Amino acid sequence: MKSSRNRIRALPLPLLLVALPLFAADVTGITDDGLVRIQVKNVDKAYKRPGASLKNYTSILLRPVTVAFNKNWNPRDYGVFGLKSDEVERIRNELSKLAGETFARVLSKGGYTIATAPGENVLDVQAEIVDLIVNGIEPRSANVVHVYVKNAGEMRIRVNLRDSITGTTLYRASDLQRAQEYDQLEWANSVFNRAEAERVPATGARQLKSALDAARAAP
């Protein structure tokens, strides 16, 4: 037996300085904690503390990535009886681990040390994945049921960049990313979903590396 699923939604996520929940900004574009709205290409919202710089940061302290599904996403939509609570938790944990490992791999290959504790010249990076929608999931109990989609889903990634010693927020950003739209239905197995999910944090990590490189190269 086969079933197909084709929603007008999509999965994973790029960004540039991504972060924890954005504080409400007033009409002047200043957040409650003093950050100023800035324009960053391909990023929905970005904020900077006046005078902040990433120039002296050579190491990165990566906090565990938190993951939350969109409030309208329903685990009962998958399979005959829906996803069990442990399956939903597994998806959240696996995506958190994948995003964290992706950031660490890209940044370390780019010449930045992954720190294990706060310290001098250590940038604290806290990423959060919210509003996650996965369009196709095959319950582990399914033996012959396959799910097909034209896109994997979508997610919003938010990141806070802080000084690791003072805890002062330097940058904050938020970006909604949708997965690639395919012309034909794709089998939404674990390999497909993992590959799609990895694209956004990989892009975000590369953008963060570029921002750090540019800051260090600045006079």
KOLMI-240254 format. One record per residue (C-alpha): x, y, z; residue in one letter. Coordinates in steps of 0.25 Angstrom, whole numbers, plus 5000, padded with zeros to 4 digits. Layout:
// residues N
XYZA ...
***
This chain:
// residues 219
500050005000M 500550144997K 500150285001S 500550414996S 500650545003R 500850684996N 500750805004R 501050945000I 502150955011R 503550915012A 504750875021L 506150915027P 506851055028L 507951165024P 508251285031L 509451375035L 509551415049L 508351325054V 507751335069A 506851305081L 505451375081P 505451515076L 505051625086F 503951715081A 504451835075A 503751975076D 503452065064V 504952115064T 505451975061G 506151965075I 505851835083T 505651835098D 507051795101D 507651905092G 507951835079L 507751915066V 507051855054R 508051835042I 507851785028Q 508551655025V 508351595011K 507551465011N 507151475025V 505751515030D 506151595043K 507451635048A 507951715060Y 509251775065K 509751835078R 510251975074P 511751965074G 511851815074A 512851745066S 513251595064L 514651635061K 515351575073N 514651445073Y 515451325069T 514751215077S 513251175077I 512451115088L 511251045082L 510051025091R 509150905089P 508150935078V 506650935083T 505550885073V 504050915074A 503050875064F 502050975058N 500750985066K 499950945055N 500750815052W 500050695056N 500750565058P 499450495056R 499550525041D 500550415039Y 500350265037G 499050195041V 499050235056F 500050355055G 501350365062L 501650325076K 502150425086S 503550355086D 503650365071E 503350515071V 504450535082E 505350445074R 505150545062I 505450665071R 506750605077N 507250555064E 507050695057L 507750765069S 508950675068K 509050685053L 508950835054A 509950845065G 510950755058E 510750825045T 511150965051F 512350895058A 512850835045R 512750955036V 513351055047L 514450955051S 514850935036K 514851085034G 515951105045G 515151135057Y 515351055070T 514050995076I 514151025091A 513650945102T 513451065112A 513351215113P 514651295111G 515451405105E 515151425090N 514051315091V 512751345084L 511551285090D 510551235079V 509151185083Q 508351135071A 506851105072E 505951035062I 504551065063V 503251055055D 503750925049L 502850855039I 503250715033V 502350685021N 502750535021G 503050435032I 502950285031E 502650225045P 503650125049R 502550025050S 502150035036A 502649925027N 502049945014V 501450085015V 502350195007H 502150345008V 502450434996Y 502550584996V 503050694987K 503750764998N 504250725011A 503650835020G 504050965026E 504651025039M 505051155045R 506451165051I 506851275061R 508151305067V 508751385078N 510251425077L 510751465091R 512051495098D 512351365105S 512851435118I 511951545120T 510751485113G 510451615105T 509651595093T 510451645081L 509551595069Y 508251535067R 507551475055A 506351395050S 506051335037D 504951245031L 505551145021Q 504751045012R 505250925006A 505450904991Q 504250884983E 504350764974Y 503650744961D 503350594964Q 502950524977L 504150484985E 504150364995W 504150435009A 505050325016N 506050355027S 507150385017V 506450485009F 505950555021N 507350565027R 507950615014A 506950725013E 507050765028A 508550775027E 508450885017R 508051005025V 508950985037P 510050965027A 509751095020T 509551165033G 510951115038A 511651165025R 510951305027Q 511451315041L 512851275037K 512851375026S 512351485036A 513451445045L 514451445034D 514051585029A 514151645044A 515551585046R 515951645032A 515451785035A 516451895039P 
***
